[in-house]
Amino acid sequence: MTVRDELMKYVPIADAIAQTFGENCEVVLHDLTTPQSSVIYTVNNHVTGRMIGHSFNHIITQVLLSKKFHNDVVANYKNQTEDQRTIKSTTVLLRDGQGKAIGALCINYDVEPFQQFQKFLGNLTSVEEVTDKEEVELFGNVQEIADTLIHQIIGQSNVEKMERAKKIEIVTFMDEKGVFLIKGAIDKVAEALQVSKVTIYSYLDEIRSGEGKES
């Protein structure tokens, strides 16, 4: 039996790996006795473009010389294609009955789609926190909505006859809902309640110190 025949026994294993992990998984079988044209079998070779008759690229530099090379295996090392896609690779040396290394089985997995999806998820789930002492500046129709909310919270109450406790109650509700995080809200609420800005600030001081809840 020739070396080539012995290595071709690994073809079903190569096929099984590729079928299990899908089209992003390339498996390449090398014959190390013919290094100038070591590739003898490929599955899903669109991943790196490896073709039968090609030579090996990284078996020495990233496998044999790797500090992670153990028990004839180097797993999950990084490769890059010519078009700069990131590939996760694992290489297994194949030996004959006398223990001589005659081949290599290389698994190359294109992780670029997952990295792009990870980036997408990061963008999708990213949030920015606003502390209770920051103001958020809003423009256009959003500002108009904020103005409408202020007036809806106050409702149709007769502000001129409204007691101080009721005004504090309204300001408390607005504070809890974040109204005062909106730039200019203090002025608008003061105008709507027919009090000064200083009064609104004093209400907020009472509320945030806990005194307003006792009023």
N, C-alpha and C positions, 0 to 999 in steps of 0.2 A: 504493500500500500504506500502510495506517495504521500508526501507532506500535504499536498493540496487535497488529496482524498480524505486525509485525517481531519483537516480543518473544515471541510465541507460538512462534516457531521454536526457542526455547530449552527448550520443554517436554520434548522427548525427552531433553535433557541433564539436566534436573531429575529426570526419572524414572530415568534411568540411575544418577545419583548415589545416589538414595534406595534403589534396588534393590541397589546394590553394598554399601552400608553398613548396610542393614537398618532395622528399624522405629524405632530410636532416632535416625535421621537425618531431619530435616525439611528440605525445600527450598522456598523461597518466592521467587516471581518478582514483582518490583515494576515498575509503570509509573510512572516519576517525572514524567511529564507530567500525571498526575492524583494529586497528593500526598495529597489528602484520602481517596482510596480507591485507594491504589497497588497493593494486593495483587490480582494477576490470576490467580495459580495457586499451589496448594500441594500438597505431597506429605507424608504423615505429619504432618499439622498438629496431631496430639494432643501433639506435643512442646512447643510453645509456645501452641497454641490460635489461631494465626494463621488468619484466614478471608478468603476472597475479599471484597473491598470494604473491608477494614481499611486503615488508614493505616500508613505506616512508623513505627517506633519509634526506632531507633538509628542510622540511616544518616548523619545529620549528626554527632551527638555522638561516636559510636564508630568511624565510618568516615572521613568527610570531614575531621574535625578530629584524627584520630589521627596521631601521629608515625610510625606503622608503615604508613601509607597510601602505597603505592608501586606504580606501574604498574597503577593502578585496582584494586588488591587490598589488603584488610586480612585477614590470616589468623589464626585461632586466638585471637580475643579472647574475653574472658569476658562472658557474659550471665547473667541470673538470671530465672527465671520468677516469676509471681505467688505460686506456692507454694514459692518459695525453692529450687528445684532449680537446679543449676549447668549452664549450657549453654555449649559451646564453639562459637563462630561464626566463619564466614568469609564475607566479602561481596566480590562482584565487580561493578564498574560495567559496564554494557552501553552501548555507543555506536552511533550510527547511522553511515551512510556518510560523513557530513560531520564525524564526530568529536564530535558532541554527545551528552552523557550522557542517555540516555532511560530507562534501567531499571537494575535491580540484581538479581542472583541471590544469595540468602542461603542459606547452609547452616548449620543449627542442629543440633548434636549433643548429645544428652542424656548427659552423662558421669557423672551421679549413680550409676547402677548400678555403674560401674567404681570410683568412689570408695568406695562401700560395700564392694565386693569387696576393694579395696585395704586398707580398714580391717580387714576380716575376716582377710585374709592376715597383716596386721601382728599382730593378736591371736593368730592361730594359730601364727606362727613366733617370737613373742617369747620370750626366755629370760632367766633371771636367773642370774648367775654367783655361785657361793659359793667364797670363797677357802679355802685349806687351814687358815686360822686362825680361821675362823668356825664357830660352832656352829649347827646347825639344830634348832629346837625342834619336836618332833613330838608329836602327841596321839593318844589313843584306840588303835584297832587298829594304826595305823602304829607306835606306840611298842612295842606288843606284838610286832610282827614284828621290830623291831630287837632286842628282848631275845632273841627266839628265835634270831636269826642269831648273836648273840654266843655263845650256848651251843652252837649247832651248829658254830661255828668251833672252839671248844675241844674239842668232841666228848666221847667217853667216857673221855678220858685221866684218869689218876690224878694230879690236880693236886698233891696233897701230895708225891708223889715226882717231880714233873716238874722237870727240870733248868732252870736259868736260861736257857740257850741256846734251849731249846724254847719257853719263855715269850716270849722276845724274838722268836722266829720267828712265834709266834701274833700278838703285838702288831704286828709288821711287816705281816703280812697284813691285819689289821684297819685299820691306818693307810692302807695302799694302797687299800683298798676304801672308805675314807671313814667307817668306823664312828665315829671320834672326832669327826666333825662333828655327831653326834647329841648333843643336850643330855643330860647325865647318863651318857654312855657310859663315861667314865673310872671313875666309881664302880662301875658294873655290871661292867666288865671286871676291876677290882681285886678285887671280891668273888668273881667267878667263878674268878680265878686264885689267890685266897687270898693276895694281897699288898696292900700299902698303895697309896693313890693316889700317894704320893710315888714309890714304886717304878715305877709305870706311867709317870709323868712322866720318870723317869730313863731308862727303856727308850726312850721316845720321843725324848729328847734324843740318846741313842746312835744310834738308827736314823736320825734326820734329819741327824745330823752325819756319818753314814757308818760310825761305829764298830760299830754293831750288826751290820752285814753281815759284819764281819770276825770276829765272835765265833763 
